[in-house]
Amino acid sequence: MTNTADAFMLAARNALSFLEDDRGFTLTETIAPPQLSSNLSFYKVTYRKKSSRSPELFVCLATAPVRLEQDLEFGRGWPPEYHNTINAFELLAIEAPEQRLEFTSGVYNAFGDVQKMSEQYESLASVLRNHGGRFFANDESLWDSVQQLRKSRIQQHEYEEKSRSAELAFKRNDWQHAVELLDGLGDNRTLLQTARLAYARKRAAK
């Protein structure tokens, strides 16, 4: 009977075999407990490619099944840091935003089933294999794109938070606060928010 360590390693190495076969990477680290015992159980494989002329590249497939966490991260320099790491979902958003990653089973339910794990890991690996040209070329422009994506997502999150707060203030008839929040949305206001701003200003002035 295959234990969780064997199942994870088989599925992970099958999905990422192209790194060794085609890209010159070497498997340098494995973390694979023999049994899935608690929410602390963590599994990971790390591949690295050293170069004397450019920063070292790395690829990490990691999962914590009980915590429902799973990702394929890759980047340059070692050890990994936030500014030099990108994950499969970010790469897809940058290089093929019209595509979506879809899985037929959940992280926890699939764990231990080699076929289901292989399908999940292959889906993640396919993003890097099909859209990782700039990564494998150590192209500086990729990291500019990563920073732009993250900045855009932060701005979108802030906009959504302000929009929710503004809607709540408006519904509570807290006109002055609604004016401040809606005005702070600037050019991102929708037509409804613009109309609400005008109305809230009139009410706040009374």
N, C-alpha and C positions, 0 to 999 in steps of 0.2 A: 504493500500500500504506500503510495507516494505521500510524504509528509509535506507540510506547508513550505518548508525551505526548498525542497526539491522542486515542488510545483512552481514556486515563484521564480527560481533560477532558470528553469526550463523555459517558462513563458517569456521571461525578460530577455534572456540571451537569444532566443529565437527571433523576437521582435527587433532586437538591436544588432543582429549579426552583421548588418550592412556596415556598421561602424568599423568593425574589424576587417571585414572582407574588402570593402571599397574605399574606406576613408582613413585607414592607417591608425585607428584608435586602439588602445589596449585596455582591457578590463583591469582596473587597479584596486577596486574595493568592493566587497560584498558584505551586506548585513542581512542575515536570513535565519532568524530563530527557527528551530525545528517544529515548534508548535505555536499556534496563535492562542495566546493565553489571556491577554488583557488589553486595555486601551493604550498601553505603553508599547505594545508589539509594533515594531517598525522594520520595514524591509527596504533594502536599497542596493542598487548596483551603480557603480561609477566607472565611466570610461574617460580616459584622458589621452590627449595627443600633444606631445611636447614639440616645440619648434625653437630653434636658436635665433630665428629672425623675426618672430612675432609672438604675441602672448599665447600661452598654452590654452588649448580648448578643452572643455570638459562637457560630459553629458551624464546626467543623473536621473535614473528612474526610481522613484520612491513611493511607498504606500504605507499607510497606517490604517488597515482595514476597519478596525473597530471605530476609529474616529472618522471614517468615511473620507479619508484624505488620500489623494493620489495625483501624481503629476510627473511630467517629464520636463526637467529643467536643463538648460544648457547655457554655456557662456564662455568667457575667456578670463584668464588669470586664475590663480589658485591661492588660497581657498576662495570659494564663491562668496560674493558680496552682492547686495541688492543692485548696485549700479552696473554690474557686469554680468547679470544673469537675466535670462528671458525664459518663459515657459511656452509650452506648445500652444496654449490658448492665445497668448499674446502674439506669437509668431503668425498664427492663422489670422488674427485680427488685422495684422499689418500687411501680410502678403496675399491673403485670399479672404477678405472680409465677407464675401458672399457665401462662404462655406461654413458649416457648423460641424462640430464633433458630436456624434450621437453614439450612445452605448446601449446595448440591448439588455444589460443587467447591471445591478448596482455593485459598488466596490466591495462591500462586505459579502453580499450573496455570491459573488463570483469567486471570491478568494478561496484557493484550494482546488478549484476546478481548472485544470490546465487549459482546456479549450476556451472557457469563458475569459480567463485571464489573458490568454494569448490574443483574443479578439480585442480586448481593451488596450493592451500594450501595443498591439500592431496599429490600432487607430491613432494612438499618440505618436508612435514612431513614424507613421506615414506623413505626419505634418512636417517633421524634421527632414525626412527623406525627400519629400516632394517640394518643399518650400524653403529649405535651409541653405540655399546657394550662397547667400551673403554671409551666413554664419560660417560655413565651411571655408569660405574665401577670406575670413577674418576681415570683412569689409567694415570699415569704420562707420559708414552710413547707416548700418543696421542699428547701431546704438543710438544714433540721433533719432531714428524712427521709434525706438523703444521709449525714449524720453518723451517724445511728442505724444505717443499713445497714452502713457501714464499721466502726463499733464492734462490731456484731454479728458481722461476718465475721472481725474480728481475734480476738474471743473464741472463735469456733468454731475458728479455726486453732490457737489456744493450747490449747484443749481436746483437739483431735485430736493435737497434739504430745505433750501430757502423757499422753494415753491410750496412745499408742504406746510412750512411754518406760516407763510403768507396766507394760504387758504384757511388755516386754522384761525389766524388773527381776524381775517375778514368775517368768517362765520360767527366769531364771538363778538363782533362789532367793536373790536379793538382797533379803531380806525387809524390812530397815529402809528401804531406798530405795523399795521398792514401797509400804510404808506411807505414806511421806511423799508420794509422787506420787499415790496413790489418795485419800488424805485431802485433798489439795489440790484434787481435782475437786469437792468439796463436793456440793451438791444436784444436780449434773449427772451423778453416777455412775449407771451402769446397775445392774440387779439383779446381773449377773455381777460387776461391779466392786465392788459392796458386799460380795458374798460373798468375793471375793478379798481385800478389805481386812481382813475379820474373820479370815480364815485367815492372812494375812501377819502380822497383829498377834500371833497366837498363836505362830507360828514365831519371830518376832523376839524374843518375850519369853523364849524358852528359853535 
